[in-house]
Amino acid sequence: MVVTDAEGRLLFCSPAEPASCADITHARKLGLVKLLADGPAAEILADAGYQGLGAQTRGRVVTPPHRKFKKNPPE
């Protein structure tokens, strides 16, 4: 997992894990969720593997809309 700023500068890079792990679980395990929730205001664009993280980080993580909204996404 890698987090960069808008210019591509590295802000966070997680260690490699030997087994598969869901993205959101990995973020929680590494403390990234707490860091984002308690840290300075920032907006993180993430893929669908992080859906649900926005609610846990005060809206700081933005993910694509859930698939059920694919045809008629909410405003």
Contacts in CASP RR format, 6 or more apart in sequence:
PFRMAT RR
TARGET T0000
AUTHOR 0000-0000-0000
METHOD contacts of the structure
MODEL  1
MVVTDAEGRLLFCSPAEPASCADITHARKLGLVKLLADGPAAEILADAGY
QGLGAQTRGRVVTPPHRKFKKNPPE
1 12 0 8 1.000
1 13 0 8 1.000
1 14 0 8 1.000
1 23 0 8 1.000
1 26 0 8 1.000
1 27 0 8 1.000
1 30 0 8 1.000
1 32 0 8 1.000
2 10 0 8 1.000
2 12 0 8 1.000
2 13 0 8 1.000
2 14 0 8 1.000
3 10 0 8 1.000
3 11 0 8 1.000
3 12 0 8 1.000
3 13 0 8 1.000
3 32 0 8 1.000
3 44 0 8 1.000
4 10 0 8 1.000
4 11 0 8 1.000
5 11 0 8 1.000
12 32 0 8 1.000
14 26 0 8 1.000
14 30 0 8 1.000
14 32 0 8 1.000
17 26 0 8 1.000
21 29 0 8 1.000
22 49 0 8 1.000
23 46 0 8 1.000
23 47 0 8 1.000
23 49 0 8 1.000
23 50 0 8 1.000
24 49 0 8 1.000
24 50 0 8 1.000
24 51 0 8 1.000
24 52 0 8 1.000
24 53 0 8 1.000
27 33 0 8 1.000
27 50 0 8 1.000
27 53 0 8 1.000
33 53 0 8 1.000
33 56 0 8 1.000
33 57 0 8 1.000
36 42 0 8 1.000
36 44 0 8 1.000
36 53 0 8 1.000
36 57 0 8 1.000
36 60 0 8 1.000
36 61 0 8 1.000
37 56 0 8 1.000
37 57 0 8 1.000
37 58 0 8 1.000
37 60 0 8 1.000
41 60 0 8 1.000
42 60 0 8 1.000
43 59 0 8 1.000
43 60 0 8 1.000
43 62 0 8 1.000
44 57 0 8 1.000
44 60 0 8 1.000
44 61 0 8 1.000
44 62 0 8 1.000
45 62 0 8 1.000
46 53 0 8 1.000
46 61 0 8 1.000
46 62 0 8 1.000
46 63 0 8 1.000
47 63 0 8 1.000
47 64 0 8 1.000
48 63 0 8 1.000
48 64 0 8 1.000
49 63 0 8 1.000
50 61 0 8 1.000
50 63 0 8 1.000
51 63 0 8 1.000
51 64 0 8 1.000
51 66 0 8 1.000
52 61 0 8 1.000
52 63 0 8 1.000
53 61 0 8 1.000
53 63 0 8 1.000
54 60 0 8 1.000
54 61 0 8 1.000
54 62 0 8 1.000
54 63 0 8 1.000
65 73 0 8 1.000
65 74 0 8 1.000
END
